């Protein structure tokens, strides 16, 4: 079975972004997470959805 949830550090590596950028995406609601106990995990589907976006996240925030 393939993994369906990733810790923040691994998710950042998979996306090729910094942990700080990943945390900013989570804080703005641009990346969905799941809390299991005290851990915040990112579903694989959320990573794929973010990676397939046509528009940059910065452009979306500025209304472009």
mmCIF file as Biopython writes it, N, C-alpha, C and O atoms, coordinates in Angstrom:
data_model
#
loop_
_atom_site.group_PDB
_atom_site.id
_atom_site.type_symbol
_atom_site.label_atom_id
_atom_site.label_alt_id
_atom_site.label_comp_id
_atom_site.label_asym_id
_atom_site.label_entity_id
_atom_site.label_seq_id
_atom_site.pdbx_PDB_ins_code
_atom_site.Cartn_x
_atom_site.Cartn_y
_atom_site.Cartn_z
_atom_site.occupancy
_atom_site.B_iso_or_equiv
_atom_site.auth_seq_id
_atom_site.auth_asym_id
_atom_site.pdbx_PDB_model_num
ATOM 1   N N  . UNK A ? 1  ? 0.849  -1.192 0.000   1.0 0.0 1  A 1 
ATOM 2   C CA . UNK A ? 1  ? 0.000  0.000  0.000   1.0 0.0 1  A 1 
ATOM 3   C C  . UNK A ? 1  ? 0.884  1.241  0.000   1.0 0.0 1  A 1 
ATOM 4   O O  . UNK A ? 1  ? 1.857  1.326  0.750   1.0 0.0 1  A 1 
ATOM 5   N N  . UNK A ? 2  ? 0.537  2.191  -0.841  1.0 0.0 2  A 1 
ATOM 6   C CA . UNK A ? 2  ? 1.262  3.453  -0.889  1.0 0.0 2  A 1 
ATOM 7   C C  . UNK A ? 2  ? 0.861  4.318  0.303   1.0 0.0 2  A 1 
ATOM 8   O O  . UNK A ? 2  ? -0.235 4.180  0.844   1.0 0.0 2  A 1 
ATOM 9   N N  . UNK A ? 3  ? 1.751  5.197  0.696   1.0 0.0 3  A 1 
ATOM 10  C CA . UNK A ? 3  ? 1.449  6.106  1.798   1.0 0.0 3  A 1 
ATOM 11  C C  . UNK A ? 3  ? 0.414  7.130  1.359   1.0 0.0 3  A 1 
ATOM 12  O O  . UNK A ? 3  ? 0.422  7.601  0.222   1.0 0.0 3  A 1 
ATOM 13  N N  . UNK A ? 4  ? -0.475 7.462  2.282   1.0 0.0 4  A 1 
ATOM 14  C CA . UNK A ? 4  ? -1.504 8.448  1.961   1.0 0.0 4  A 1 
ATOM 15  C C  . UNK A ? 4  ? -1.359 9.723  2.782   1.0 0.0 4  A 1 
ATOM 16  O O  . UNK A ? 4  ? -1.993 10.728 2.463   1.0 0.0 4  A 1 
ATOM 17  N N  . UNK A ? 5  ? -0.546 9.707  3.826   1.0 0.0 5  A 1 
ATOM 18  C CA . UNK A ? 5  ? -0.312 10.882 4.663   1.0 0.0 5  A 1 
ATOM 19  C C  . UNK A ? 5  ? 1.183  11.098 4.853   1.0 0.0 5  A 1 
ATOM 20  O O  . UNK A ? 5  ? 1.945  10.146 5.021   1.0 0.0 5  A 1 
ATOM 21  N N  . UNK A ? 6  ? 1.592  12.369 4.825   1.0 0.0 6  A 1 
ATOM 22  C CA . UNK A ? 6  ? 3.001  12.706 4.975   1.0 0.0 6  A 1 
ATOM 23  C C  . UNK A ? 6  ? 3.181  13.765 6.047   1.0 0.0 6  A 1 
ATOM 24  O O  . UNK A ? 6  ? 2.367  14.682 6.155   1.0 0.0 6  A 1 
ATOM 25  N N  . UNK A ? 7  ? 4.251  13.650 6.853   1.0 0.0 7  A 1 
ATOM 26  C CA . UNK A ? 7  ? 4.565  14.732 7.786   1.0 0.0 7  A 1 
ATOM 27  C C  . UNK A ? 7  ? 4.986  15.982 7.010   1.0 0.0 7  A 1 
ATOM 28  O O  . UNK A ? 7  ? 5.371  15.897 5.844   1.0 0.0 7  A 1 
ATOM 29  N N  . UNK A ? 8  ? 4.909  17.128 7.660   1.0 0.0 8  A 1 
ATOM 30  C CA . UNK A ? 8  ? 5.198  18.399 6.983   1.0 0.0 8  A 1 
ATOM 31  C C  . UNK A ? 8  ? 6.577  18.419 6.335   1.0 0.0 8  A 1 
ATOM 32  O O  . UNK A ? 8  ? 6.717  18.887 5.205   1.0 0.0 8  A 1 
ATOM 33  N N  . UNK A ? 9  ? 7.577  17.929 7.015   1.0 0.0 9  A 1 
ATOM 34  C CA . UNK A ? 9  ? 8.940  17.974 6.477   1.0 0.0 9  A 1 
ATOM 35  C C  . UNK A ? 9  ? 9.052  17.180 5.172   1.0 0.0 9  A 1 
ATOM 36  O O  . UNK A ? 9  ? 9.652  17.650 4.205   1.0 0.0 9  A 1 
ATOM 37  N N  . UNK A ? 10 ? 8.479  15.991 5.148   1.0 0.0 10 A 1 
ATOM 38  C CA . UNK A ? 10 ? 8.519  15.164 3.934   1.0 0.0 10 A 1 
ATOM 39  C C  . UNK A ? 10 ? 7.687  15.789 2.814   1.0 0.0 10 A 1 
ATOM 40  O O  . UNK A ? 10 ? 8.075  15.744 1.647   1.0 0.0 10 A 1 
ATOM 41  N N  . UNK A ? 11 ? 6.546  16.369 3.173   1.0 0.0 11 A 1 
ATOM 42  C CA . UNK A ? 11 ? 5.696  17.009 2.173   1.0 0.0 11 A 1 
ATOM 43  C C  . UNK A ? 11 ? 6.430  18.170 1.507   1.0 0.0 11 A 1 
ATOM 44  O O  . UNK A ? 11 ? 6.329  18.360 0.295   1.0 0.0 11 A 1 
ATOM 45  N N  . UNK A ? 12 ? 7.169  18.946 2.301   1.0 0.0 12 A 1 
ATOM 46  C CA . UNK A ? 12 ? 7.930  20.065 1.740   1.0 0.0 12 A 1 
ATOM 47  C C  . UNK A ? 12 ? 8.982  19.550 0.752   1.0 0.0 12 A 1 
ATOM 48  O O  . UNK A ? 12 ? 9.172  20.135 -0.315  1.0 0.0 12 A 1 
ATOM 49  N N  . UNK A ? 13 ? 9.652  18.473 1.103   1.0 0.0 13 A 1 
ATOM 50  C CA . UNK A ? 13 ? 10.664 17.893 0.210   1.0 0.0 13 A 1 
ATOM 51  C C  . UNK A ? 13 ? 10.005 17.406 -1.082  1.0 0.0 13 A 1 
ATOM 52  O O  . UNK A ? 13 ? 10.522 17.648 -2.173  1.0 0.0 13 A 1 
ATOM 53  N N  . UNK A ? 14 ? 8.872  16.724 -0.961  1.0 0.0 14 A 1 
ATOM 54  C CA . UNK A ? 14 ? 8.182  16.221 -2.150  1.0 0.0 14 A 1 
ATOM 55  C C  . UNK A ? 14 ? 7.756  17.346 -3.090  1.0 0.0 14 A 1 
ATOM 56  O O  . UNK A ? 14 ? 7.805  17.193 -4.310  1.0 0.0 14 A 1 
ATOM 57  N N  . UNK A ? 15 ? 7.339  18.475 -2.518  1.0 0.0 15 A 1 
ATOM 58  C CA . UNK A ? 15 ? 6.922  19.618 -3.333  1.0 0.0 15 A 1 
ATOM 59  C C  . UNK A ? 15 ? 8.098  20.469 -3.806  1.0 0.0 15 A 1 
ATOM 60  O O  . UNK A ? 15 ? 7.946  21.295 -4.706  1.0 0.0 15 A 1 
ATOM 61  N N  . UNK A ? 16 ? 9.257  20.272 -3.206  1.0 0.0 16 A 1 
ATOM 62  C CA . UNK A ? 16 ? 10.427 21.068 -3.581  1.0 0.0 16 A 1 
ATOM 63  C C  . UNK A ? 16 ? 10.366 22.482 -3.033  1.0 0.0 16 A 1 
ATOM 64  O O  . UNK A ? 16 ? 10.870 23.416 -3.657  1.0 0.0 16 A 1 
ATOM 65  N N  . UNK A ? 17 ? 9.746  22.645 -1.864  1.0 0.0 17 A 1 
ATOM 66  C CA . UNK A ? 17 ? 9.633  23.964 -1.237  1.0 0.0 17 A 1 
ATOM 67  C C  . UNK A ? 17 ? 10.186 23.887 0.186   1.0 0.0 17 A 1 
ATOM 68  O O  . UNK A ? 17 ? 10.420 22.801 0.717   1.0 0.0 17 A 1 
ATOM 69  N N  . UNK A ? 18 ? 10.388 25.041 0.785   1.0 0.0 18 A 1 
ATOM 70  C CA . UNK A ? 18 ? 10.884 25.059 2.156   1.0 0.0 18 A 1 
ATOM 71  C C  . UNK A ? 18 ? 9.760  24.706 3.131   1.0 0.0 18 A 1 
ATOM 72  O O  . UNK A ? 18 ? 8.578  24.812 2.802   1.0 0.0 18 A 1 
ATOM 73  N N  . UNK A ? 19 ? 10.144 24.291 4.316   1.0 0.0 19 A 1 
ATOM 74  C CA . UNK A ? 19 ? 9.178  23.988 5.362   1.0 0.0 19 A 1 
ATOM 75  C C  . UNK A ? 19 ? 8.379  25.243 5.718   1.0 0.0 19 A 1 
ATOM 76  O O  . UNK A ? 19 ? 7.179  25.162 5.982   1.0 0.0 19 A 1 
ATOM 77  N N  . UNK A ? 20 ? 9.029  26.377 5.724   1.0 0.0 20 A 1 
ATOM 78  C CA . UNK A ? 20 ? 8.344  27.642 6.026   1.0 0.0 20 A 1 
ATOM 79  C C  . UNK A ? 20 ? 7.266  27.956 4.982   1.0 0.0 20 A 1 
ATOM 80  O O  . UNK A ? 20 ? 6.172  28.396 5.334   1.0 0.0 20 A 1 
ATOM 81  N N  . UNK A ? 21 ? 7.572  27.733 3.706   1.0 0.0 21 A 1 
ATOM 82  C CA . UNK A ? 21 ? 6.586  27.953 2.651   1.0 0.0 21 A 1 
ATOM 83  C C  . UNK A ? 21 ? 5.421  26.994 2.813   1.0 0.0 21 A 1 
ATOM 84  O O  . UNK A ? 21 ? 4.267  27.389 2.647   1.0 0.0 21 A 1 
ATOM 85  N N  . UNK A ? 22 ? 5.705  25.744 3.135   1.0 0.0 22 A 1 
ATOM 86  C CA . UNK A ? 22 ? 4.658  24.768 3.350   1.0 0.0 22 A 1 
ATOM 87  C C  . UNK A ? 22 ? 3.756  25.202 4.509   1.0 0.0 22 A 1 
ATOM 88  O O  . UNK A ? 22 ? 2.532  25.118 4.407   1.0 0.0 22 A 1 
ATOM 89  N N  . UNK A ? 23 ? 4.348  25.660 5.591   1.0 0.0 23 A 1 
ATOM 90  C CA . UNK A ? 23 ? 3.564  26.112 6.740   1.0 0.0 23 A 1 
ATOM 91  C C  . UNK A ? 23 ? 2.724  27.335 6.396   1.0 0.0 23 A 1 
ATOM 92  O O  . UNK A ? 23 ? 1.610  27.480 6.899   1.0 0.0 23 A 1 
ATOM 93  N N  . UNK A ? 24 ? 3.242  28.213 5.548   1.0 0.0 24 A 1 
ATOM 94  C CA . UNK A ? 24 ? 2.457  29.366 5.088   1.0 0.0 24 A 1 
ATOM 95  C C  . UNK A ? 24 ? 1.258  28.912 4.251   1.0 0.0 24 A 1 
ATOM 96  O O  . UNK A ? 24 ? 0.164  29.459 4.390   1.0 0.0 24 A 1 
ATOM 97  N N  . UNK A ? 25 ? 1.456  27.927 3.394   1.0 0.0 25 A 1 
ATOM 98  C CA . UNK A ? 25 ? 0.359  27.386 2.587   1.0 0.0 25 A 1 
ATOM 99  C C  . UNK A ? 25 ? -0.720 26.789 3.485   1.0 0.0 25 A 1 
ATOM 100 O O  . UNK A ? 25 ? -1.912 26.977 3.236   1.0 0.0 25 A 1 
ATOM 101 N N  . UNK A ? 26 ? -0.309 26.077 4.520   1.0 0.0 26 A 1 
ATOM 102 C CA . UNK A ? 26 ? -1.256 25.485 5.460   1.0 0.0 26 A 1 
ATOM 103 C C  . UNK A ? 26 ? -2.021 26.583 6.191   1.0 0.0 26 A 1 
ATOM 104 O O  . UNK A ? 26 ? -3.242 26.511 6.323   1.0 0.0 26 A 1 
ATOM 105 N N  . UNK A ? 27 ? -1.300 27.603 6.668   1.0 0.0 27 A 1 
ATOM 106 C CA . UNK A ? 27 ? -1.927 28.688 7.426   1.0 0.0 27 A 1 
ATOM 107 C C  . UNK A ? 27 ? -2.960 29.440 6.591   1.0 0.0 27 A 1 
ATOM 108 O O  . UNK A ? 27 ? -3.973 29.895 7.123   1.0 0.0 27 A 1 
ATOM 109 N N  . UNK A ? 28 ? -2.713 29.575 5.290   1.0 0.0 28 A 1 
ATOM 110 C CA . UNK A ? 28 ? -3.637 30.291 4.401   1.0 0.0 28 A 1 
ATOM 111 C C  . UNK A ? 28 ? -4.761 29.404 3.882   1.0 0.0 28 A 1 
ATOM 112 O O  . UNK A ? 28 ? -5.675 29.883 3.211   1.0 0.0 28 A 1 
ATOM 113 N N  . UNK A ? 29 ? -4.695 28.114 4.190   1.0 0.0 29 A 1 
ATOM 114 C CA . UNK A ? 29 ? -5.736 27.200 3.733   1.0 0.0 29 A 1 
ATOM 115 C C  . UNK A ? 29 ? -5.542 26.706 2.320   1.0 0.0 29 A 1 
ATOM 116 O O  . UNK A ? 29 ? -6.451 26.112 1.741   1.0 0.0 29 A 1 
ATOM 117 N N  . UNK A ? 30 ? -4.374 26.940 1.756   1.0 0.0 30 A 1 
ATOM 118 C CA . UNK A ? 30 ? -4.093 26.494 0.389   1.0 0.0 30 A 1 
ATOM 119 C C  . UNK A ? 30 ? -3.682 25.029 0.338   1.0 0.0 30 A 1 
ATOM 120 O O  . UNK A ? 30 ? -3.614 24.439 -0.741  1.0 0.0 30 A 1 
ATOM 121 N N  . UNK A ? 31 ? -3.410 24.440 1.497   1.0 0.0 31 A 1 
ATOM 122 C CA . UNK A ? 31 ? -3.007 23.040 1.571   1.0 0.0 31 A 1 
ATOM 123 C C  . UNK A ? 31 ? -3.758 22.392 2.723   1.0 0.0 31 A 1 
ATOM 124 O O  . UNK A ? 31 ? -3.652 22.821 3.872   1.0 0.0 31 A 1 
ATOM 125 N N  . UNK A ? 32 ? -4.508 21.370 2.403   1.0 0.0 32 A 1 
ATOM 126 C CA . UNK A ? 32 ? -5.334 20.666 3.376   1.0 0.0 32 A 1 
ATOM 127 C C  . UNK A ? 32 ? -4.467 19.762 4.260   1.0 0.0 32 A 1 
ATOM 128 O O  . UNK A ? 32 ? -3.503 19.166 3.782   1.0 0.0 32 A 1 
ATOM 129 N N  . UNK A ? 33 ? -4.809 19.664 5.536   1.0 0.0 33 A 1 
ATOM 130 C CA . UNK A ? 33 ? -4.076 18.799 6.457   1.0 0.0 33 A 1 
ATOM 131 C C  . UNK A ? 33 ? -5.051 17.963 7.283   1.0 0.0 33 A 1 
ATOM 132 O O  . UNK A ? 33 ? -6.254 18.223 7.306   1.0 0.0 33 A 1 
ATOM 133 N N  . UNK A ? 34 ? -4.512 16.971 7.950   1.0 0.0 34 A 1 
ATOM 134 C CA . UNK A ? 34 ? -5.258 16.137 8.897   1.0 0.0 34 A 1 
ATOM 135 C C  . UNK A ? 34 ? -4.471 16.105 10.204  1.0 0.0 34 A 1 
ATOM 136 O O  . UNK A ? 34 ? -3.245 15.991 10.195  1.0 0.0 34 A 1 
ATOM 137 N N  . UNK A ? 35 ? -5.170 16.203 11.307  1.0 0.0 35 A 1 
ATOM 138 C CA . UNK A ? 35 ? -4.529 16.079 12.621  1.0 0.0 35 A 1 
ATOM 139 C C  . UNK A ? 35 ? -4.824 14.693 13.171  1.0 0.0 35 A 1 
ATOM 140 O O  . UNK A ? 35 ? -5.977 14.275 13.270  1.0 0.0 35 A 1 
ATOM 141 N N  . UNK A ? 36 ? -3.770 14.003 13.520  1.0 0.0 36 A 1 
ATOM 142 C CA . UNK A ? 36 ? -3.891 12.697 14.154  1.0 0.0 36 A 1 
ATOM 143 C C  . UNK A ? 36 ? -3.073 12.782 15.433  1.0 0.0 36 A 1 
ATOM 144 O O  . UNK A ? 36 ? -1.843 12.829 15.404  1.0 0.0 36 A 1 
ATOM 145 N N  . UNK A ? 37 ? -3.769 12.801 16.534  1.0 0.0 37 A 1 
ATOM 146 C CA . UNK A ? 37 ? -3.096 13.034 17.801  1.0 0.0 37 A 1 
ATOM 147 C C  . UNK A ? 37 ? -2.517 14.439 17.798  1.0 0.0 37 A 1 
ATOM 148 O O  . UNK A ? 37 ? -3.232 15.411 17.555  1.0 0.0 37 A 1 
ATOM 149 N N  . UNK A ? 38 ? -1.228 14.545 18.068  1.0 0.0 38 A 1 
ATOM 150 C CA . UNK A ? 38 ? -0.559 15.843 18.058  1.0 0.0 38 A 1 
ATOM 151 C C  . UNK A ? 38 ? 0.144  16.127 16.740  1.0 0.0 38 A 1 
ATOM 152 O O  . UNK A ? 38 ? 0.778  17.170 16.579  1.0 0.0 38 A 1 
ATOM 153 N N  . UNK A ? 39 ? 0.033  15.205 15.804  1.0 0.0 39 A 1 
ATOM 154 C CA . UNK A ? 39 ? 0.719  15.361 14.520  1.0 0.0 39 A 1 
ATOM 155 C C  . UNK A ? 39 ? -0.197 15.964 13.479  1.0 0.0 39 A 1 
ATOM 156 O O  . UNK A ? 39 ? -1.386 15.651 13.422  1.0 0.0 39 A 1 
ATOM 157 N N  . UNK A ? 40 ? 0.370  16.838 12.649  1.0 0.0 40 A 1 
ATOM 158 C CA . UNK A ? 40 ? -0.356 17.404 11.515  1.0 0.0 40 A 1 
ATOM 159 C C  . UNK A ? 40 ? 0.236  16.765 10.266  1.0 0.0 40 A 1 
ATOM 160 O O  . UNK A ? 40 ? 1.423  16.917 9.978   1.0 0.0 40 A 1 
ATOM 161 N N  . UNK A ? 41 ? -0.611 16.046 9.527   1.0 0.0 41 A 1 
ATOM 162 C CA . UNK A ? 41 ? -0.169 15.317 8.350   1.0 0.0 41 A 1 
ATOM 163 C C  . UNK A ? 41 ? -0.874 15.849 7.112   1.0 0.0 41 A 1 
ATOM 164 O O  . UNK A ? 41 ? -1.992 16.359 7.179   1.0 0.0 41 A 1 
ATOM 165 N N  . UNK A ? 42 ? -0.193 15.719 5.983   1.0 0.0 42 A 1 
ATOM 166 C CA . UNK A ? 42 ? -0.734 16.218 4.720   1.0 0.0 42 A 1 
ATOM 167 C C  . UNK A ? 42 ? -1.091 15.024 3.835   1.0 0.0 42 A 1 
ATOM 168 O O  . UNK A ? 42 ? -0.240 14.183 3.547   1.0 0.0 42 A 1 
ATOM 169 N N  . UNK A ? 43 ? -2.354 14.954 3.403   1.0 0.0 43 A 1 
ATOM 170 C CA . UNK A ? 43 ? -2.758 13.862 2.514   1.0 0.0 43 A 1 
ATOM 171 C C  . UNK A ? 43 ? -2.063 13.959 1.150   1.0 0.0 43 A 1 
ATOM 172 O O  . UNK A ? 43 ? -1.835 15.051 0.630   1.0 0.0 43 A 1 
ATOM 173 N N  . UNK A ? 44 ? -1.737 12.810 0.594   1.0 0.0 44 A 1 
ATOM 174 C CA . UNK A ? 44 ? -1.108 12.754 -0.723  1.0 0.0 44 A 1 
ATOM 175 C C  . UNK A ? 44 ? -1.966 13.477 -1.760  1.0 0.0 44 A 1 
ATOM 176 O O  . UNK A ? 44 ? -1.435 14.169 -2.629  1.0 0.0 44 A 1 
ATOM 177 N N  . UNK A ? 45 ? -3.280 13.322 -1.674  1.0 0.0 45 A 1 
ATOM 178 C CA . UNK A ? 45 ? -4.183 13.974 -2.632  1.0 0.0 45 A 1 
ATOM 179 C C  . UNK A ? 45 ? -4.049 15.496 -2.570  1.0 0.0 45 A 1 
ATOM 180 O O  . UNK A ? 45 ? -4.150 16.161 -3.601  1.0 0.0 45 A 1 
ATOM 181 N N  . UNK A ? 46 ? -3.825 16.055 -1.385  1.0 0.0 46 A 1 
ATOM 182 C CA . UNK A ? 46 ? -3.656 17.507 -1.244  1.0 0.0 46 A 1 
ATOM 183 C C  . UNK A ? 46 ? -2.356 17.962 -1.901  1.0 0.0 46 A 1 
ATOM 184 O O  . UNK A ? 46 ? -2.306 19.019 -2.530  1.0 0.0 46 A 1 
ATOM 185 N N  . UNK A ? 47 ? -1.313 17.161 -1.752  1.0 0.0 47 A 1 
ATOM 186 C CA . UNK A ? 47 ? -0.028 17.490 -2.386  1.0 0.0 47 A 1 
ATOM 187 C C  . UNK A ? 47 ? -0.168 17.479 -3.903  1.0 0.0 47 A 1 
ATOM 188 O O  . UNK A ? 47 ? 0.323  18.376 -4.588  1.0 0.0 47 A 1 
ATOM 189 N N  . UNK A ? 48 ? -0.845 16.452 -4.421  1.0 0.0 48 A 1 
ATOM 190 C CA . UNK A ? 48 ? -1.038 16.357 -5.868  1.0 0.0 48 A 1 
ATOM 191 C C  . UNK A ? 48 ? -1.880 17.513 -6.390  1.0 0.0 48 A 1 
ATOM 192 O O  . UNK A ? 48 ? -1.576 18.082 -7.439  1.0 0.0 48 A 1 
ATOM 193 N N  . UNK A ? 49 ? -2.929 17.858 -5.665  1.0 0.0 49 A 1 
ATOM 194 C CA . UNK A ? 49 ? -3.805 18.958 -6.072  1.0 0.0 49 A 1 
ATOM 195 C C  . UNK A ? 49 ? -3.031 20.277 -6.129  1.0 0.0 49 A 1 
ATOM 196 O O  . UNK A ? 49 ? -3.180 21.045 -7.079  1.0 0.0 49 A 1 
ATOM 197 N N  . UNK A ? 50 ? -2.212 20.535 -5.118  1.0 0.0 50 A 1 
ATOM 198 C CA . UNK A ? 50 ? -1.414 21.758 -5.104  1.0 0.0 50 A 1 
ATOM 199 C C  . UNK A ? 50 ? -0.400 21.763 -6.241  1.0 0.0 50 A 1 
ATOM 200 O O  . UNK A ? 50 ? -0.198 22.791 -6.887  1.0 0.0 50 A 1 
ATOM 201 N N  . UNK A ? 51 ? 0.239  20.623 -6.491  1.0 0.0 51 A 1 
ATOM 202 C CA . UNK A ? 51 ? 1.260  20.538 -7.535  1.0 0.0 51 A 1 
ATOM 203 C C  . UNK A ? 51 ? 0.674  20.716 -8.938  1.0 0.0 51 A 1 
ATOM 204 O O  . UNK A ? 51 ? 1.386  21.133 -9.852  1.0 0.0 51 A 1 
ATOM 205 N N  . UNK A ? 52 ? -0.602 20.408 -9.120  1.0 0.0 52 A 1 
ATOM 206 C CA . UNK A ? 52 ? -1.222 20.491 -10.444 1.0 0.0 52 A 1 
ATOM 207 C C  . UNK A ? 52 ? -1.855 21.841 -10.738 1.0 0.0 52 A 1 
ATOM 208 O O  . UNK A ? 52 ? -2.365 22.050 -11.839 1.0 0.0 52 A 1 
ATOM 209 N N  . UNK A ? 53 ? -1.836 22.754 -9.792  1.0 0.0 53 A 1 
ATOM 210 C CA . UNK A ? 53 ? -2.420 24.077 -10.029 1.0 0.0 53 A 1 
ATOM 211 C C  . UNK A ? 53 ? -1.700 24.798 -11.154 1.0 0.0 53 A 1 
ATOM 212 O O  . UNK A ? 53 ? -0.480 24.710 -11.292 1.0 0.0 53 A 1 
ATOM 213 N N  . UNK A ? 54 ? -2.486 25.520 -11.964 1.0 0.0 54 A 1 
ATOM 214 C CA . UNK A ? 54 ? -1.930 26.293 -13.074 1.0 0.0 54 A 1 
ATOM 215 C C  . UNK A ? 54 ? -1.426 27.656 -12.626 1.0 0.0 54 A 1 
ATOM 216 O O  . UNK A ? 54 ? -0.531 28.228 -13.248 1.0 0.0 54 A 1 
ATOM 217 N N  . UNK A ? 55 ? -1.998 28.174 -11.550 1.0 0.0 55 A 1 
ATOM 218 C CA . UNK A ? 55 ? -1.730 29.529 -11.106 1.0 0.0 55 A 1 
ATOM 219 C C  . UNK A ? 55 ? -0.847 29.488 -9.863  1.0 0.0 55 A 1 
ATOM 220 O O  . UNK A ? 55 ? -1.005 28.614 -9.011  1.0 0.0 55 A 1 
ATOM 221 N N  . UNK A ? 56 ? 0.069  30.422 -9.765  1.0 0.0 56 A 1 
ATOM 222 C CA . UNK A ? 56 ? 0.898  30.470 -8.573  1.0 0.0 56 A 1 
ATOM 223 C C  . UNK A ? 56 ? 0.041  30.871 -7.379  1.0 0.0 56 A 1 
ATOM 224 O O  . UNK A ? 56 ? -0.957 31.575 -7.533  1.0 0.0 56 A 1 
ATOM 225 N N  . UNK A ? 57 ? 0.426  30.428 -6.207  1.0 0.0 57 A 1 
ATOM 226 C CA . UNK A ? 57 ? -0.316 30.744 -4.996  1.0 0.0 57 A 1 
ATOM 227 C C  . UNK A ? 57 ? -0.276 32.242 -4.742  1.0 0.0 57 A 1 
ATOM 228 O O  . UNK A ? 57 ? -1.275 32.817 -4.311  1.0 0.0 57 A 1 
ATOM 229 N N  . UNK A ? 58 ? 0.850  32.881 -4.999  1.0 0.0 58 A 1 
ATOM 230 C CA . UNK A ? 58 ? 0.972  34.330 -4.809  1.0 0.0 58 A 1 
ATOM 231 C C  . UNK A ? 58 ? 0.001  35.066 -5.724  1.0 0.0 58 A 1 
ATOM 232 O O  . UNK A ? 58 ? -0.632 36.033 -5.301  1.0 0.0 58 A 1 
ATOM 233 N N  . UNK A ? 59 ? -0.125 34.618 -6.977  1.0 0.0 59 A 1 
ATOM 234 C CA . UNK A ? 59 ? -1.042 35.245 -7.913  1.0 0.0 59 A 1 
ATOM 235 C C  . UNK A ? 59 ? -2.488 35.122 -7.481  1.0 0.0 59 A 1 
ATOM 236 O O  . UNK A ? 59 ? -3.275 36.043 -7.701  1.0 0.0 59 A 1 
ATOM 237 N N  . UNK A ? 60 ? -2.856 34.003 -6.870  1.0 0.0 60 A 1 
ATOM 238 C CA . UNK A ? 60 ? -4.218 33.819 -6.397  1.0 0.0 60 A 1 
ATOM 239 C C  . UNK A ? 60 ? -4.536 34.801 -5.277  1.0 0.0 60 A 1 
ATOM 240 O O  . UNK A ? 60 ? -5.634 35.357 -5.223  1.0 0.0 60 A 1 
ATOM 241 N N  . UNK A ? 61 ? -3.591 35.008 -4.400  1.0 0.0 61 A 1 
ATOM 242 C CA . UNK A ? 61 ? -3.827 35.887 -3.262  1.0 0.0 61 A 1 
ATOM 243 C C  . UNK A ? 61 ? -3.994 37.319 -3.716  1.0 0.0 61 A 1 
ATOM 244 O O  . UNK A ? 61 ? -4.769 38.067 -3.120  1.0 0.0 61 A 1 
ATOM 245 N N  . UNK A ? 62 ? -3.286 37.718 -4.755  1.0 0.0 62 A 1 
ATOM 246 C CA . UNK A ? 62 ? -3.365 39.087 -5.255  1.0 0.0 62 A 1 
ATOM 247 C C  . UNK A ? 62 ? -4.483 39.288 -6.258  1.0 0.0 62 A 1 
ATOM 248 O O  . UNK A ? 62 ? -4.646 40.375 -6.812  1.0 0.0 62 A 1 
ATOM 249 N N  . UNK A ? 63 ? -5.254 38.233 -6.490  1.0 0.0 63 A 1 
ATOM 250 C CA . UNK A ? 63 ? -6.389 38.349 -7.400  1.0 0.0 63 A 1 
ATOM 251 C C  . UNK A ? 63 ? -6.014 38.360 -8.859  1.0 0.0 63 A 1 
ATOM 252 O O  . UNK A ? 63 ? -6.799 38.834 -9.680  1.0 0.0 63 A 1 
ATOM 253 N N  . UNK A ? 64 ? -4.864 37.866 -9.219  1.0 0.0 64 A 1 
ATOM 254 C CA . UNK A ? 64 ? -4.437 37.849 -10.614 1.0 0.0 64 A 1 
ATOM 255 C C  . UNK A ? 64 ? -4.876 36.585 -11.292 1.0 0.0 64 A 1 
ATOM 256 O O  . UNK A ? 64 ? -4.605 36.393 -12.477 1.0 0.0 64 A 1 
#
